[in-house]
Structures are given as structure tokens and as C-alpha cells.
Amino acid sequence: MTGAITMEVLYPRCSGIDVHKRFLVTCLSLVQTNGHRHKELRQFSTMTNEILALKEWLKASGCTHIAM
């Protein structure tokens, strides 16, 4: 894009969680070694076993910051 401003990366491994009544939508954002950003979306139910699976997925990916 012409004239676009580049955003500075503050958190190279972070996640945003959109909380709904029956499910969560999570976007995991990772800056790779080549400098490109990889994003992955997943949906989890609000049941305990699914929330624990979300936690394990974020831990395994090295996520350091989460925003809800």
C-alpha cells in the first residue's frame, strides 16, 4: 500500500480472545524468524475441557500475552 504506516511489533507471540456465551474465538499471532506474521483462528466451546485445550494450545505455541 502506498503511504501505509508500518506497525511496530510489541508482542511477537500473542493472542486475542473473543468471548461469547457458548464459545470463544481465538486468534493466535506469531512473528516468524523471517519477520512474517502468521495468524491462526480457532474456536472453542465454553466447557471446561475445551478451555483447558485452549490453554494447552496457547502454551505449546509459546504465547506470552493474551487480550480478551
Order of alpha helices (4+ residues) and beta strands (2+ residues): beta-beta-beta-alpha-beta
